[in-house]
Amino acid sequence: MDFKLLKRGARGPQTELLQLALRREGALKEAPDGVFGARTEAALKDYQRRWGLAADGIAGPASWAALRPWLTGYRRVTLRPGDTLYRLAERYGVSLSAVETANPGVDPRNLQPGGTVTVPLPFEVVPDSVRFTSAALALCAEGLKARYPFLTEESAGSSVLERPLRLFRFGEGPRSVFFNGAHHANEWITSPLLLRFLERLSAAFAENGAIAGAKAQELWSRSALRLLPMVDPDGVDLVTGELGPGDPAYARALELNGAAPGFPENWKANIRGVDLNLQYPAGWEEARRIKFAQGYTRPGPRDYVGLAPLTEPESRAVYELSLANAFALTLSYHTQGKVIYWKYNGYEPAGSEAIGRKMAALSGYSLELTPPESAWAGYKDWFIQQFDRPGYTVEAGQGTAPLPLSQLEEIYRANEPLLVYAMTAE
């Protein structure tokens, strides 16, 4: 990714990433707030001095390169005479097993000076204190794959602005399941939720441990999880500020927004003003009738169904991914309401109600039918209609989207056991 040159007075999500890196390194004590003020400038100068950089308080290419490990959570270390994996683990404050996991092809008895190894840093990769963007997702993807080489990543396709739809795979089991988040831009908190789950699941697998009472090794052997944490990266970047007033895409979205309040925080659609979760061929015509009657007749911040099903590259990518894999079960994460929706228009896949009730019990959420005015053209609806298999919409958290990051920990605690159960539920 390309980092912006930042100096005092800068604001936005990249300033939050700068502050996150400085805080993880220890130069900054305060939590990220997205405002490059005197404390951030002083912390950056301190970091620059200690790392042999020009202490100008400006985050340029050299400073970003030096700070990058504090965003990805690992370093590539050049071996010195006498280095061992154990000594490297001690030097960087991590466990020996973490270093071994990150270097599956390295013979610890034959380390050669001048060679390189990957060393994780002593914190979780996925942050809980910054607005999430496609750039933050890219950094997390790099870090997770470096720490856990058994994870694989591929692109499920691209967005309107050609951002990759990053798809992760965990497990080699016969039962394939699919979890996705951020179909809606202002529900971006579901992206770090799913990535945190992937990170903790991977850590448990690497340590031969358990997550939510389930052995991670057994989850690996029973299931093949595919996880798409951000279906709408363009819209997410608009809502969280990565796309700003100087960007042509921002200007186009502002024009489409019209007089609707709360721009861009309330933006729900993709960058072309189409609601991606009203794009699937399951009662799309009925969704169009309802939404047009409500006044959503043109591209805008929410609830426009598009000219036809699957006109948008993001929804078509999810559709094609699902056809190619015929998943046994899907979870689509949205906000808000602490509700799990199941069933679609008379379709009731075998076992789906029992699975839904178990997930509700594990999370403390309620299991309900989708309200009639919203019961059409969603991904869950199409998946159930197409495959007659369990598919669910999970409305995480409480309040009006976008939910504050202060809810992330509580949301994660409620959903971790649900997510683990869904990997093997039949």
C-alpha positions in Angstrom: 0.0 0.0 0.0 1.0 3.6 -0.5 1.3 5.7 2.7 0.7 9.4 2.6 3.3 11.9 3.7 1.9 13.1 7.1 2.9 15.9 9.3 1.4 18.0 12.1 -2.2 18.9 11.3 -3.0 15.8 9.3 -6.2 13.9 10.1 -7.7 10.6 9.1 -7.3 6.8 9.2 -3.6 6.9 8.0 -2.8 9.2 11.0 -4.5 6.5 13.1 -2.2 3.9 11.6 0.8 6.1 12.3 -0.3 6.5 15.9 -1.0 2.8 16.2 2.5 2.0 15.1 4.1 4.5 17.5 1.9 3.2 20.4 2.9 -0.4 19.7 6.5 0.5 19.6 6.2 2.5 22.8 6.9 6.0 21.6 3.3 7.2 22.0 1.3 6.6 25.1 -2.1 7.8 24.0 -4.6 5.7 22.0 -5.0 6.7 18.3 -7.4 9.5 17.7 -6.6 10.4 14.0 -5.3 13.9 14.8 -1.6 14.5 14.2 -0.9 16.9 17.0 2.0 17.9 19.2 2.1 14.6 21.1 2.1 12.5 17.9 4.8 14.8 16.4 7.0 14.5 19.5 6.5 10.7 19.6 7.5 10.4 15.9 10.6 12.5 16.4 11.6 10.4 19.4 11.1 7.2 17.2 13.1 8.7 14.4 16.0 9.6 16.6 16.2 6.2 18.2 16.0 4.4 14.8 18.6 6.6 13.1 16.2 8.6 10.9 16.1 12.4 10.3 14.1 13.6 13.4 11.8 16.0 11.4 8.5 14.8 12.8 7.3 14.1 9.3 6.1 10.6 8.3 7.7 10.1 4.9 8.7 7.0 3.1 11.7 6.2 5.3 9.7 6.6 8.5 6.8 4.5 7.2 9.2 1.8 6.1 10.7 1.7 9.6 7.3 1.7 11.3 5.8 -1.0 9.0 6.6 -3.9 11.3 4.6 -2.3 14.0 1.6 -2.5 11.7 2.1 -5.9 10.2 3.3 -7.5 13.4 6.5 -9.1 12.2 10.1 -8.5 11.1 12.4 -10.1 8.6 15.6 -10.5 10.6 19.0 -11.0 9.1 20.9 -13.7 11.0 24.1 -12.9 12.9 26.8 -15.4 14.0 25.5 -17.2 17.1 21.8 -16.5 16.5 19.4 -19.3 17.3 15.6 -19.2 17.0 15.5 -19.3 20.8 17.7 -16.3 21.1 15.7 -14.4 18.5 12.5 -15.3 20.4 14.0 -13.9 23.6 15.3 -10.8 21.8 11.9 -9.9 20.5 9.8 -11.0 23.5 7.9 -13.8 21.8 7.6 -17.5 22.3 9.9 -20.0 20.5 6.9 -21.7 19.1 5.7 -18.5 17.5 9.1 -18.1 15.7 9.0 -21.8 14.7 5.5 -21.5 13.3 6.5 -18.5 11.2 9.5 -20.3 9.7 8.3 -23.8 8.7 11.0 -24.3 6.2 13.9 -23.3 8.4 16.2 -25.9 10.0 17.0 -24.5 13.5 20.1 -26.6 13.6 21.5 -25.1 10.4 21.0 -21.3 10.6 23.4 -19.5 8.4 24.7 -15.9 9.1 23.3 -13.6 6.4 20.1 -15.6 6.0 16.8 -14.3 7.1 13.9 -15.5 9.3 10.5 -14.1 10.1 10.1 -13.0 13.8 6.6 -12.1 15.1 6.3 -9.1 17.4 4.6 -9.4 20.8 1.1 -8.1 20.0 -1.9 -9.2 18.0 -1.9 -8.1 14.4 -5.5 -7.1 14.1 -6.0 -3.7 15.8 -9.0 -2.8 17.9 -8.3 1.0 18.2 -8.4 2.3 14.6 -11.1 2.8 12.0 -10.8 -0.1 9.6 -9.9 0.5 5.9 -8.9 -1.6 2.9 -5.3 -0.5 3.8 -5.6 -1.8 7.3 -7.0 -5.0 5.9 -4.0 -5.3 3.6 -1.5 -4.8 6.5 -3.4 -7.4 8.6 -3.4 -9.9 5.7 0.4 -9.5 5.3 1.0 -10.0 9.0 -1.3 -12.9 9.5 0.2 -14.8 6.5 3.7 -14.1 7.8 2.9 -15.4 11.3 0.8 -18.3 10.2 2.1 -19.6 6.8 -0.6 -22.3 6.8 -3.2 -19.6 6.1 -3.8 -18.9 2.4 -5.2 -15.8 0.8 -6.6 -15.3 -2.6 -8.7 -12.6 -4.3 -12.3 -13.4 -4.7 -12.5 -10.5 -7.3 -12.3 -6.8 -7.2 -14.4 -3.8 -6.2 -15.6 -1.0 -8.5 -12.3 0.9 -7.6 -10.3 -2.3 -8.2 -9.6 -3.0 -4.6 -9.1 -6.7 -4.0 -11.8 -8.7 -2.2 -9.4 -10.6 0.1 -10.4 -14.1 0.8 -8.7 -16.2 3.5 -8.8 -20.0 3.9 -8.2 -22.0 7.1 -8.5 -25.7 7.3 -8.4 -28.8 5.0 -11.6 -30.5 6.1 -14.3 -31.9 3.9 -17.0 -29.4 5.1 -16.6 -26.0 3.5 -18.2 -23.0 5.2 -18.2 -19.3 4.4 -18.2 -16.2 6.7 -18.4 -12.7 5.2 -18.6 -9.2 6.6 -19.1 -5.6 5.5 -21.6 -6.1 2.7 -22.7 -2.6 4.0 -20.0 0.1 4.2 -21.1 1.6 7.5 -21.0 -1.9 9.1 -17.3 -2.0 8.7 -16.8 -3.1 12.3 -17.6 -6.6 11.1 -14.3 -6.7 9.3 -12.0 -6.5 12.4 -14.5 -8.8 14.1 -13.9 -11.6 11.6 -10.2 -11.0 11.2 -9.8 -11.2 15.0 -11.5 -14.5 14.9 -9.2 -15.7 12.1 -6.1 -14.6 14.1 -7.1 -16.2 17.3 -8.2 -19.4 15.5 -4.8 -19.5 13.8 -2.9 -18.9 17.0 -4.8 -21.7 18.7 -4.0 -24.1 15.8 -0.3 -23.1 15.9 -0.2 -23.8 19.7 -2.2 -27.0 19.4 -4.7 -25.3 21.6 -8.4 -24.6 21.8 -10.7 -21.7 21.0 -14.1 -21.4 22.6 -13.7 -24.9 24.0 -13.0 -26.5 20.6 -9.6 -28.0 19.6 -8.3 -25.9 16.8 -6.6 -29.0 15.2 -9.9 -30.7 15.0 -11.5 -27.6 13.4 -8.8 -27.6 10.8 -9.3 -31.3 9.9 -13.1 -31.1 9.9 -13.7 -27.8 8.1 -12.4 -25.6 5.3 -13.3 -22.1 6.3 -13.3 -19.3 3.7 -13.5 -15.9 5.2 -14.2 -12.7 3.3 -14.0 -9.9 5.9 -14.7 -6.9 3.6 -17.2 -7.3 0.7 -17.4 -3.5 0.1 -13.9 -2.1 0.5 -14.7 1.1 -1.5 -17.7 1.9 0.6 -15.8 1.2 3.8 -13.0 3.5 2.7 -15.5 6.2 2.1 -17.2 5.8 5.5 -13.9 5.6 7.5 -12.2 8.5 5.7 -9.6 6.8 3.5 -11.4 8.3 0.6 -11.4 12.0 1.3 -12.7 15.3 -0.3 -9.8 15.4 -2.7 -10.6 12.0 -4.3 -12.9 11.9 -7.4 -14.7 8.9 -5.9 -15.6 10.9 -2.8 -16.9 13.7 -5.0 -19.1 11.3 -7.0 -20.5 9.7 -3.8 -21.2 13.2 -2.3 -23.2 14.0 -5.4 -25.2 10.7 -5.2 -25.8 11.3 -1.5 -27.8 14.5 -2.2 -29.5 15.9 0.9 -29.3 12.7 2.9 -27.8 13.4 6.4 -24.7 12.1 7.9 -22.3 11.9 4.9 -20.1 9.9 4.7 -20.6 8.0 8.0 -24.2 6.9 7.1 -23.2 5.6 3.7 -24.3 1.9 3.3 -23.9 1.2 -0.4 -21.0 0.5 -2.6 -19.2 3.4 -4.2 -21.7 3.5 -7.1 -24.6 3.9 -4.7 -26.0 0.3 -5.0 -26.9 -1.6 -1.9 -24.8 -4.9 -2.3 -27.1 -6.9 0.0 -30.1 -6.1 -2.3 -28.3 -7.5 -5.4 -28.9 -11.2 -5.2 -31.4 -13.1 -7.4 -33.8 -14.1 -4.7 -37.0 -12.0 -4.9 -35.0 -9.1 -6.4 -38.1 -7.8 -8.1 -40.0 -7.8 -4.8 -37.1 -5.9 -3.2 -37.2 -3.4 -6.0 -41.0 -2.9 -5.6 -40.6 -2.3 -1.9 -37.6 0.0 -2.1 -39.0 2.0 -4.9 -42.2 2.5 -2.9 -40.1 3.7 -0.1 -38.5 6.3 -2.4 -35.2 4.5 -3.1 -35.3 4.8 -6.9 -31.8 5.9 -7.8 -28.2 5.4 -6.7 -27.6 6.8 -3.3 -26.3 6.1 0.2 -28.6 3.2 0.9 -31.3 0.8 -0.2 -31.0 1.2 -4.0 -31.3 -2.3 -5.6 -29.5 -1.5 -8.8 -30.7 -1.9 -12.4 -30.8 -5.7 -12.1 -29.4 -8.4 -9.9 -25.6 -8.8 -9.8 -24.8 -5.7 -11.7 -22.1 -4.8 -9.1 -18.7 -6.5 -9.1 -18.7 -7.1 -5.3 -22.0 -8.9 -5.2 -21.2 -10.9 -8.4 -17.9 -12.0 -6.9 -19.6 -13.4 -3.8 -22.2 -15.1 -6.0 -19.6 -16.7 -8.2 -17.5 -17.8 -5.2 -20.6 -19.5 -3.7 -21.5 -21.3 -6.9 -17.9 -22.6 -7.2 -17.8 -23.9 -3.6 -21.4 -24.9 -2.7 -20.8 -24.1 1.0 -22.4 -26.3 3.6 -23.2 -23.2 5.7 -22.8 -19.4 5.5 -22.7 -16.5 8.0 -23.2 -13.0 6.8 -22.2 -10.4 9.4 -24.1 -7.1 9.6 -25.0 -4.6 12.4 -27.1 -4.0 14.5 -29.6 -5.5 16.9 -28.1 -8.7 18.4 -30.3 -10.8 16.1 -29.7 -13.9 14.0 -32.0 -14.2 10.9 -32.7 -17.5 9.2 -35.0 -19.0 6.7 -36.1 -17.4 3.4 -39.6 -17.2 1.8 -40.7 -20.7 2.8 -37.3 -22.3 2.4 -36.3 -24.0 5.6 -33.1 -26.1 5.0 -32.9 -29.3 7.1 -31.4 -28.6 10.5 -31.2 -24.8 10.0 -33.5 -23.9 12.8 -31.7 -26.1 15.3 -28.4 -24.7 14.3 -29.8 -21.2 14.6 -31.1 -21.8 18.0 -27.8 -23.2 19.2 -26.0 -20.1 17.8 -28.5 -17.9 19.5 -27.9 -19.7 22.8 -24.1 -19.4 22.4 -24.1 -15.7 21.6 -27.0 -14.4 23.6 -28.6 -13.1 20.4 -32.2 -13.8 19.4 -33.2 -16.0 16.5 -35.8 -14.4 14.3 -37.3 -14.3 10.9 -36.2 -11.4 8.6 -38.8 -8.6 8.7 -41.0 -8.7 5.6 -39.8 -5.4 4.2 -36.2 -6.7 4.3 -36.7 -10.3 3.4 -35.6 -10.2 -0.2 -32.5 -10.1 -2.4 -30.0 -10.5 0.3 -27.0 -12.9 0.2 -28.5 -15.2 2.9 -31.8 -15.3 1.0 -30.2 -16.3 -2.3 -27.9 -18.9 -0.7 -30.8 -20.6 1.0 -32.8 -20.6 -2.2 -30.0 -21.8 -4.4 -28.6 -24.6 -2.2 -31.3 -25.4 0.4 -28.6 -25.3 3.1 -28.3 -23.3 6.3 -27.5 -19.6 5.8 -27.7 -16.8 8.4 -27.5 -13.1 8.8 -25.9 -12.1 12.1 -26.7 -8.6 13.2 -24.0 -7.9 15.7 -23.9 -5.2 18.4 -26.4 -2.6 19.4 -27.1 0.9 18.2 -27.0 2.8 14.9 -24.3 2.0 12.4 -21.5 2.7 12.2 -21.1 1.2 15.7 -18.2 2.6 17.8 -15.0 0.6 18.2 -15.7 0.5 21.9 -18.2 -2.3 21.2 -15.8 -4.5 19.4 -14.6 -6.4 22.4 -18.1 -7.2 23.6 -19.2 -8.1 20.1 -16.3 -10.5 19.7 -16.9 -12.2 23.1 -20.5 -12.9 22.1 -19.6 -14.2 18.6 -16.5 -16.2 19.1 -18.4 -19.3 20.3 -21.0 -18.9 17.6 -18.3 -18.7 14.9 -16.5 -21.8 16.2 -19.8 -23.8 16.4 -20.7 -22.7 12.8 -17.5 -24.2 11.4 -18.7 -27.8 12.2 -22.5 -27.5 12.8 -24.6 -30.0 10.9 
